[in-house]
Amino acid sequence: MGNVNKYTKRCKDLNTFLHESFSSVATTCQTPSIACKNGHKNCHHSQKSVSLTMCDLTSGRYPDCRSKEKQLDTFFLVACDPLQQRDNLRYQLLLVHLDNVV
């Protein structure tokens, strides 16, 4: 997990890793929009459950972060935004954030 935290140089409280290809997760942006945790209406619910790993921080200070892993098979919500000119035109919406697992 060191590479995940290297950018901010701090231990993150929660890291979630979806064991799916980017294209599989990105197609979730094509499902109907629903409200995100922040109230914005740009979230999308996965159509099928996926394998994922959630890592909850238990102790430590960067770079020695310690976490407890939990393996799940569950649905997820992602936030997607409209494409900008510089984005890959392969997708209609751009996946920007994992909002929740449900």
N, C-alpha and C positions, 0 to 999 in steps of 0.2 A: 504494500500500500504506500510505500515511500514515494513512488513516482506521482501518485495522486495528490499527495500533500506538499510536494516540492514547490509548487507554484506559490502558495500562500505562506509556506514555512510555519504552519500551525497544524495541530491535530484537529481533524474535522470530527464533529460529534457523531455524524452518520454518513456512511458511504453505501450506495446501493449499486450493484453491478447486475445488469440484465444479461443473461446468457443467450443472447439472440443477435442476429446480424443487424447492422444499422438499417438496412433496407426493410427488414421485417418490422422493426420498431417504428421507422419513419412512416410506414403505411398506416399506422394508427392515426396519423394526422388527417387521414381521409374519412374517419368516422365523424358522426355529428358532434358539434361543439357542445360542451357543458361547462359549468362553473368550476374554476380552480379553487384551491384553498384560499387564495388572496381575493376571490370574488370576480376576477376577470373571466370572461366567457370564451377563453381560447384553449381550454383543455379538451382532451379526447381520451376515451376509455378504450383499452385494448379489447379486441374481440375474442381473444383466447388467453388463457393463463400461460405464463412463461416461467421458466426456471430463473431464479435470481438469488443473489447473496446479499444480505444486509450485514454491515459491519458497524456495531455500536461501540463507540469509544468507551473504554473502561478505565484507563489510566495512562500515564506517561506524558512526556513533553516532547515536542518535535526535536529531533527526527525519530525518537523512540516511542511512537504512538502504539498503544496496545488496545486491541478491540476484540469483542466477542462476535463471532460469525454465526449467522443463522441462515440456513438454506430454506427457501420457500418455493412453492409453485403457486403463483397467484397472478391476478390481473394488475394492471398499472394504469396510471393517468399521466399523460404528457401534455405539456403546453407547446403550442405550435403558433408561429407567427407568419404573416404573409411574406413571400419572397421579396428580396431586394434585388437590384439589378446584378449584383456581383455573385448571387447565389446560384447553386446548381439547379438548372431548370427541370431536372428529372422529377422533382416533387413539387406539388402545388403549394404546400406549406412547409415551413422550415421548423424542424424539431428543435426546441430551445431549452427544455427543462423537464426533468422527471419530477412531477408534482406530488405523486403519492402512489403507494401500493395498496390495493384493496382486496 
